[in-house]
Amino acid sequence: MNPLNRNFFYKGFRKQLYTAMAAEKAETIWSKAGEEYRSILHDRPELKKHKGAMVIPAAALFRVLNLYAPDSVNLLNEYGEYMGKRFAHFVHNITAIPGVSRFIWNHVENLTEKMSSESKGYKRRLVSDPPHMYGVDILSCPYHELAKELGTEQAVLCICHMDKEYTKGFRKIRYVRNSALPEGADCCEYRLFFR
């Protein structure tokens, strides 16, 4: 069985392949990407517990797409945006509950610490201007580092695109990101503003 079929985040990408190209080609790409995913984990079993393990399926898809479809980055990025929009809907509904947006804003520093701390494999620089803006520059990201290590740096952009989309779902919290490491920038710049 194709291990991508069980992957929560990437299993829906198969449908996008079928929409973007002929069924036979889509199935070949999906099957070969599953084999590539299995091969990466067979050769590097320690990656199963890597902090950036979400990148491994993207790397497998990216490698195979490069063989069959020159616009592989666009396909993955579009899928990241699609998943981000799905998550944004959920975030939008949660933050519709009175007081939730304010609660999140009051705890944004702690939440960000839990999500992007050095213990999670990140290197970062805080650039906040409380109480109006909370900002962090991600100088090194485990997702980006693993994608580079696997020779598929651009594969991680689908995750960046997901982040950019799902954060639009927050009510009363505006998110701005002008740069990202996999796009060649010095950092991923995150800025949050309470409206």
Secondary structure, DSSP 4 states (H G I P E B T S, - for coil): --GGGG-TTTTTHHHHHHHHS-HHHHHHHHHHHHHHHHHHHHH-GGGGG-TTTTHHHHHHHHHHHHHH-TTHHHHHHHHHHHHHHHHHHHHHHHTTSTTHHHHHHHTHHHHHHHHH-GGGT-EEEE--BTTTEEEEEEEE-HHHHHHHHTT-GGGGHHHHHHHHHHGGG-SSEEEE----GGGT-SSEEEEEEE-
